Amino acid sequence: MKLYDQPASGNCLKARILLRQLGLDCETVVMDLFRGETRTPEHFARHPDGRVPVLELDDGRTIPESGAILLYLAEGTPLLPADRVARAHVHAWMFFEQNQIEATIASARFLAAAGRDREQPEAFADKVTRAHAALATLERGLADGRRFLAGDVYTVADIAVYAYAHVGADIGADPRAHEHVGAWLHRVEGTDGFVNDLAPFPDHVTARPI
Amino acid sequence: MKLYDQPASGNCLKARILLRQLGLDCETVVMDLFRGETRTPEHFARHPDGRVPVLELDDGRTIPESGAILLYLAEGTPLLPADRVARAHVHAWMFFEQNQIEATIASARFLAAAGRDREQPEAFADKVTRAHAALATLERGLADGRRFLAGDVYTVADIAVYAYAHVGADIGADPRAHEHVGAWLHRVEGTDGFVNDLAPFPDHVTARPI
């Protein structure tokens, strides 16, 4: 397998964490999405949305979208429950993540890194407000004392939500200000083989606002 | 089963379309999310994010998030392929939808209906720009002549993406301006038992900007 990857992308981090925790061999192809390398005809053929991560299978077929990659790789492992309702709860947190965490924290964090929060203050503020609401949702979800998002077992939902929730403080939405969320982040970081290797944004993002 | 539902919500529309197409009996509980009825302790217990749709099973357990409901209900039916890679492609379009279509078209459409596009013009414009990009992605995904998003078979990915893609014109992002997207919408609407019963926003949303 081959992972089209970007070290500074939280979406790519999800795939990297899971590949390591499952002990899977995977070649990595680093793409500079910040310089448009993912928006070429060649990469659009792998993923019509022109983003990373994309997982390429040995037969050449590709799977885009971090959530789809996590579900594909985790099938048949303890990180994706077989029980139909438990699995639905994993899915629910993963859809919530794309809609309420990635679309807020990841998006605002990129604007801030590139200095565009000053150019688009209202759009930035809208994302930050919604990021706070998303963290409050996480806190409610964890408030019954469960160890992980979908129950007492660590699943790909935890990986998916961790990726951007853990950097909320970068936009002023600190997840560790929420008691249960902070404890959950700590538990995720303590799972076997967990490595957070999220890289800082490259200099050409932060040095020249675009 | 019981569906906590709102007639004017595209996310709820997804569940309604699938329930009808699968011929499943389901009681409906209409919640006025626009008046905060989904943000009560009682409903937070069903879904910590305080939204609809939520599916309540006969044993009282609940499944929130439209995508999770679609995957739960479609399991074992032709609308969710058993093949692992085909299923990953269904998942990919569904995650894309939550991140790039729901977060743009649905969000901007609500702002416009409530008159808040004039109060938050920059946030509104940001969502419209990204809605256009999402429709361009759909067009690229469909440009190889496939009949449906994940291939030649109609799946829950089509239901998920249809729900808000089909109302893009409400915010000036007309999906039918894209040849393949327009033809795909028409094919989705022609599937057996397809009914689009999305209601207009209620008067208290449109009459009193909030």
Boltz contact constraints between the chains, C-beta under 6 A:
constraints:
  - contact:
      token1: [A, 44]
      token2: [B, 140]
      max_distance: 6.0
  - contact:
      token1: [A, 48]
      token2: [B, 137]
      max_distance: 6.0
  - contact:
      token1: [A, 48]
      token2: [B, 140]
      max_distance: 6.0
  - contact:
      token1: [A, 48]
      token2: [B, 141]
      max_distance: 6.0
  - contact:
      token1: [A, 49]
      token2: [B, 137]
      max_distance: 6.0
  - contact:
      token1: [A, 61]
      token2: [B, 85]
      max_distance: 6.0
  - contact:
      token1: [A, 63]
      token2: [B, 88]
      max_distance: 6.0
  - contact:
      token1: [A, 64]
      token2: [B, 92]
      max_distance: 6.0
  - contact:
      token1: [A, 65]
      token2: [B, 92]
      max_distance: 6.0
  - contact:
      token1: [A, 65]
      token2: [B, 95]
      max_distance: 6.0
  - contact:
      token1: [A, 65]
      token2: [B, 96]
      max_distance: 6.0
  - contact:
      token1: [A, 67]
      token2: [B, 95]
      max_distance: 6.0
  - contact:
      token1: [A, 68]
      token2: [B, 88]
      max_distance: 6.0
  - contact:
      token1: [A, 68]
      token2: [B, 91]
      max_distance: 6.0
  - contact:
      token1: [A, 68]
      token2: [B, 92]
      max_distance: 6.0
  - contact:
      token1: [A, 68]
      token2: [B, 95]
      max_distance: 6.0
  - contact:
      token1: [A, 71]
      token2: [B, 91]
      max_distance: 6.0
  - contact:
      token1: [A, 72]
      token2: [B, 88]
      max_distance: 6.0
  - contact:
      token1: [A, 85]
      token2: [B, 61]
      max_distance: 6.0
  - contact:
      token1: [A, 88]
      token2: [B, 63]
      max_distance: 6.0
  - contact:
      token1: [A, 88]
      token2: [B, 68]
      max_distance: 6.0
  - contact:
      token1: [A, 88]
      token2: [B, 72]
      max_distance: 6.0
  - contact:
      token1: [A, 91]
      token2: [B, 68]
      max_distance: 6.0
  - contact:
      token1: [A, 91]
      token2: [B, 71]
      max_distance: 6.0
  - contact:
      token1: [A, 92]
      token2: [B, 64]
      max_distance: 6.0
  - contact:
      token1: [A, 92]
      token2: [B, 65]
      max_distance: 6.0
  - contact:
      token1: [A, 92]
      token2: [B, 68]
      max_distance: 6.0
  - contact:
      token1: [A, 95]
      token2: [B, 65]
      max_distance: 6.0
  - contact:
      token1: [A, 95]
      token2: [B, 67]
      max_distance: 6.0
  - contact:
      token1: [A, 95]
      token2: [B, 68]
      max_distance: 6.0
  - contact:
      token1: [A, 95]
      token2: [B, 98]
      max_distance: 6.0
  - contact:
      token1: [A, 96]
      token2: [B, 49]
      max_distance: 6.0
  - contact:
      token1: [A, 96]
      token2: [B, 65]
      max_distance: 6.0
  - contact:
      token1: [A, 98]
      token2: [B, 95]
      max_distance: 6.0
  - contact:
      token1: [A, 98]
      token2: [B, 98]
      max_distance: 6.0
  - contact:
      token1: [A, 98]
      token2: [B, 99]
      max_distance: 6.0
  - contact:
      token1: [A, 99]
      token2: [B, 98]
      max_distance: 6.0
  - contact:
      token1: [A, 99]
      token2: [B, 102]
      max_distance: 6.0
  - contact:
      token1: [A, 99]
      token2: [B, 103]
      max_distance: 6.0
  - contact:
      token1: [A, 102]
      token2: [B, 99]
      max_distance: 6.0
  - contact:
      token1: [A, 103]
      token2: [B, 99]
      max_distance: 6.0
  - contact:
      token1: [A, 103]
      token2: [B, 103]
      max_distance: 6.0
  - contact:
      token1: [A, 120]
      token2: [B, 122]
      max_distance: 6.0
  - contact:
      token1: [A, 122]
      token2: [B, 120]
      max_distance: 6.0
  - contact:
      token1: [A, 122]
      token2: [B, 122]
      max_distance: 6.0
  - contact:
      token1: [A, 122]
      token2: [B, 123]
      max_distance: 6.0
  - contact:
      token1: [A, 123]
      token2: [B, 122]
      max_distance: 6.0
  - contact:
      token1: [A, 123]
      token2: [B, 123]
      max_distance: 6.0
  - contact:
      token1: [A, 123]
      token2: [B, 126]
      max_distance: 6.0
  - contact:
      token1: [A, 126]
      token2: [B, 123]
      max_distance: 6.0
  - contact:
      token1: [A, 137]
      token2: [B, 48]
      max_distance: 6.0
  - contact:
      token1: [A, 137]
      token2: [B, 49]
      max_distance: 6.0
  - contact:
      token1: [A, 140]
      token2: [B, 44]
      max_distance: 6.0
  - contact:
      token1: [A, 140]
      token2: [B, 48]
      max_distance: 6.0
  - contact:
      token1: [A, 141]
      token2: [B, 48]
      max_distance: 6.0
